[in-house]
Amino acid sequence: MKKYLYILIGIVSIASVNGQELESLIQQAELNNPEIQAFELRYNIASERVNEVNTLPNTEVSAGLFVSEPETRTGAQKARFSAKQMIPWFGTITARENYASSLADAQYEELVIVKRKLALSVSQSYYRLFSIRAKQSVLDENIELLETYERLALTSVEVGNASAVDVLRLQIRQNELLQQKEVLEQEYLAEQTLFNNLLNRDEQTQVEVYEGLTVPEQDPITEEGSLDLHPELLKYDKLYESVEQSEILNQKEALPNLGFGLDYVPVAERPDMSFDDNGKDILMPMVVSIPIFNNKYKSISQQNKLRQEEITAQKQERRNKLETLLSEAINNRMAARIRFRTQTKNIGQAKDGEEILIKSYETGTIDFNDVLDIQELQLRFQINRIESIKGYFVQSAIINYLRS
């Protein structure tokens, strides 16, 4: 098996403080996921086929008695015994081994691809879980904030600086946030089920995610790999090579087969005659088998040529898609960073507005309509920032999938 460096998508290795490490979860998924196990079995089957083709054809041995004994000049033929061993032309068995090995190599690339895709799916699901949990935390903070404003409003009602309607509006807003939190809890349970299924474990298993994720000041430094070395493209190289080996095997099989065999027919003596060859047994050797009609092998050669052209076109088409995906992921990650910075700035300004409202309350001039407006803005900015963090790491996972 060739050496291949498979880099796990571990963007959140810093998440080991309070949550499960993403890298360890990916490793667990690789060990337990039934799709991975199925592809590993396919690869093992393809590898075992190398041993299957490294054999000679079965030796043919046969025996038979003549029901009606044919008479010959030297006597009656009593039975026939045959033994035959066919031997492929020199190098044919090696060509078969090389062809089977090339198919196993192509199957190995399929295994690498499905492992990468699984790691990507686990990572993306993990980030969605983070996003839901972070949004729930933000909602809790805003509910507590509204409760504080509600107490302020009740106090203002007592002194005549606010109406009962202001209190009701604050309570209605709290109810809306509680509803959003409950909806998010259902989304979390659904995503948790998906995540656990990727790891092939109990759907109810609790998943602890690191809630301190944030967009780093600089993108992590990763070794950039060429797309030419990506397994989705290497797969086509291996398929192309397998067609080359198929053609070499085809040329070998078009050559004569060497055959060694012997037919033995015991002959009974003729009692009524006396001559030198009376009752002499018959021996008939077989030496070689020569293919007369080669149209089959010519057709296979033409098919192999067309297959190579098809694989070349498929590889170029897939390369174009991967380049597009990589470019989109890089641009989307940059956009996520921009959105993160903008929302962080907006949150700061919303906090400033909140402080101004609190100071206004001290002077007895607070407007609870402004309170609801600033709270709604602040919540929206916080949710958008969480989305930008999730987007940043999801796009980073895609970039790692393509570059690693």
N, C-alpha and C positions, 0 to 999 in steps of 0.2 A: 504494500500500500504506500502510495506516495505521501510525502510529508506535506501537510497543508495547514497553514496557520489560520485557525478560525477564531476571530476576535469576538467575544461576546459583547453584546450591547450593554455597557455598564455605565451609563451617564451618571446615574445617581448612586455611585459608590459611597458618597458622603452620607447617604441615607441610613447608614448602619447605626446611628445613635439611638433612635427610638423605633424605627420601622424595620421590616424585613429587607435585607439587601436584595436589590433587583437582580444582581448577578447570580446569587444563590437560587433565586426563584427560577431564573432561566435554566440553570443547570438541572434543577428539579424537574422542570418541564421536559427537558431533553431526555431525562431518564425514564419518565413515566408516560409521555405522550404516545398514544397508540399509533398515530400517523408516523412518528419517527421510528417506532418499533417495526412497523410494516415496511418502511423503506430500508431499514437495516437488514431485514430478512430478504428483501429483494436483492440487495447487494450481495449478501452471503450466498444466495442461490446462483447469482451470476458468476461469482468467484468460483463456486464449486463446479460450475460447468467446464472450467479449464481442465479439471481432472477427468471429466466425462469424455472429452474429445481426445485425450491423450491415450488412446487405445487403438489396437488393430481390430479389424472386423473379426467376427466370430469364425472360428474354424468349423467348416461344414463337414460333418461325417454322416454317411448314410449307408444303409445296407438293405438288400432286398433279395427275395427268392423268386425265381421264375415259376409262375404257376404252370405255364406251358413252356417247357424247355425248348428253346430254339436250337435246331441242329445246325452245326457248321461242319466244314470238311474235317476239322480236327476233333470234333466231338460235340456233345450237347452242353450248352451253357447252363450251369446250375444256379448261379446267384451273381449278384453284383455288389461290390463294396467300393465306396468312394470316399475320398478325403480331399479337401480343398482349402487353401488358405490364400486369401487375397491380401496384398500389401500395397498401400497407396504409393504413388510415385515419391521419390526422394524429396523430403521437405514438406510434404502435404500435411503430415500430422503437426509439425511445427507451425505451419500456416494456420491450422485450425486452432491451435493453442493461442496464437497471437490474436486471432479474430475474437475468440471468446474473452481473452483478457481485455481487449479494447472495449468490448461491450460492458464488462465489469467496471472499467474506468469511467465510462459514461454514466453508469448507474450510481457510482460513487458521487459524482458531481450532483446528481439528483438528490442524494442524501444530504449533501452539504447545503444545497439550496433550501430544502424543506426545513433544515435546522435553523438557517438564517431567518426564514420567514416566520418560524415559530418564535424565535427570539424577538423579532420585530412586533409580532402580535402581543406577546406577553408585555413588552415594554409599553406599547401604546395603551393597552388595557390598564396597566399600572398607573399611567399618567392620568387617564380618565378617572380612576378611583381617587387619585390625589385631588383632582379638580373638584370632584363632588364633595369630598371631605372639607376642602378649603372653603368652598362656598357655604357649607353648613356652619363652619366656624364664623364666617363673616356675618351670616344671618343671625347667629347667636349674639354677636357683638351689637348688631343694629337693634335687635329686640331689647337688649339691656339698655341701649341708649334711648330708645323710645319709652321704655318704662321710666327712665330718669326724667324725660321730658313730660311724661304723664303726671309725675308727682309735682313737677314745677307748674304744670297747667292747673292741677287741682288747687295748689296754693294760690295761684293767680286768680282762680275763680272765687276763692274765699275773700280775696281783697278787692274783687271787682275789676281786675285787669284782664280777665279772659272769660270766655263763655263756656258753658257745658258742651257746646258743639265742638270746640277745640279739643276737649278731652275725648269726645267720641271719635273724632277723626284720628287722633293718635292711637286709640284702641283699635280702630278698624285697620289702620296701617300695621299694627302688631299682628292682627289676625292674618293679614295677607302674607306677612313674612313667615309666620308659623306654617301656613299652608305651603309656601315654597319649600320650607325645610322638610316637611313631610313628603312632598313629592320627590325631593332630592334623595331622601332615605330609600324610597322605592327604586329610584334609578341606581343607587349604590348597590342594593341587593341584586338587581338584575346584572349589573356589571361584575359584581363579585362572583356570581354564578358563572358568567362567561370566563372570568379569570381562572377560577378553580377547574373548569372543564379543560382549559388549555394545559393545566398541570395534572389533569386526570386524577383529581382527588375529590373528596366530598364537597358537594356544592355549598354546604353550609359553613365550610371552614372560614373563620374570620381572617381577613387580610389586613394587616397593619401597614399603612403607607406613611412615608415620611412627609409631614405636613410643612416642613420648613424649606421647601424648594423655592428657588428664586432664580431669575435670569442672572448669570454671572457677569462680571464686568467685562470679561473677555471670553471668547469661545475657547473651549478646551483644545489644546494642541494635540492633534491626532495625526498619525502617519497616513498620508494620502496615498491610496493605492490606485493603480491604473485600472480603468474599467476593463481593459483587456484581460486582467487577471480575475475578474469577477466570475464566480462559478456559473452564473447564468449564461455567460459567454464561453467559458471554458467547456461547458457541456457541448456546445456546437463543435468546438475543436476536437473533442473526444469522439463525437459522432462522425465527424469527417474522417478522423483516423480509422474508425471502425470500418467505414466504407472502403478505405484504402486496403485494409487488411482483408476485407471481403473479396476485393478484386484479386489480390495476391492468391487467396485460396481458390478463387474461381479459375485462375490460370493453371494452378497446380492440378485441380480436378479435371481439367481438360486434357491433361497428359495421360498416357496409357497407365493402366493399373497392372502391377506385377502380380501374377497369380501362379501359385505352385499347387499342383494337385495330381492325384493319381486315382485312376479307376482300375479295379482288379476284378476280373471275372474268372472264377474257377470253371474249368472245362472237364467233363468226364471223358475217359478214354472210350474209343469205339472198339468193342470186343471183336468185331468181325473183320478188323483191318489191322495191319501192322506197318507203321511208317514212323519216321523220326519225330514228327510233331504231333503224334497221336496223343490227345488229352493235354496238350500244352495250354497252360493258363494264359489269359489275356491281360496285358498291362497297357494302360493308356495314360500317359502323362499330359498335363496341361501347363503351359508356360506363361502366356501373357494374354491380356485382354486389351484390345485397342479400340477406343471410341471412334466410330465411323462418322456419326452425325454430330457436328459441333455447333449447330445453330443455337442450341440451348445456352451454351457458354458465351456465345457472341451476344445474345440477348441480355444475359446477366451483366456483361461488361457495359453495355449501353445503359442499362438501368442504373448501374453504379455511378456512371458518369453524370447522369441526370440527377441522381440523389445528391451528389456532391455539390452540384450547382444549386439545388434546393436548399441545402444546409447553409451554404455561403450566403444566400439571400436572406434566410431566416436569421442568421447571426447578425447581419447588418441591420435588419429591421428591429431586432431586439436591442441592439446597441443604441440605435437612435432613440428608442423609448427610454432606456436607462439614462442616457445623457439628458433627456428632457426631464425625467423625474428628479435627477440630481440637481439640475439647474433650478427647477421649481422649489425643491426642498431648501436649497441655499437661500433663494430669494424670500421664501416664506419665513425662514428662520430670522432673516434680517428684519422683515416686516414685524415679526413678533417682538423682537428687541425694541423696535421703534415704538410699537404700541405700549410695551411695558413701561418705557421711560415716560411716555406721554401720560399714561394713567397714573403713574406714581406722582408726577407733578400735579395732576388734577386732584389726586387724593390730598396732597399737601395743602392745596388751595382750599379744598372743601373743609379741611380741618380748621384753617384760618377763619373761614366763614362761620364754623360752629363756635369758635371762641368768641367771635364778635357777637353772636346771638346770646351766648351766656352772659357776656358783659352787659348786653342790652337788658337782660332779665334783672340784673342788679339795679338798674336804673328804673325798672318797672315799665319798660317800653317794648318788651319782647312780642314779636308777631309769630304765632304758632303756624301760620301758613308758610312763612319763611323757614320755620323749623322742619316742616315736612318736605319742603322743596330741597333744602340742603341735605337732609337725610337721604332722600331718594337719589340725589346726585352722587352722594358719597357711596352709597351701596352700588350704584351702577358702575362707578369707577373701580371699586374693589372687585366686582365680578369680572369686569373687562380685564383687569390686571391678572386675575387668576387664569382667565382664558388665554392671555398672552403667554403666561408661564407654561401652561400646558402645551400650547402651540409650539413654543420654542423647543421643548424637550421631545415632542412628537416628531418634529422636523429633524431634530438632531439624531433621533433613532433611525429615521429614513436615510439620512446622510451616512451614518455608520454602516447601515445595511449595504449601501452602494459602494462605499469607499473601502471598507475593511477587507 
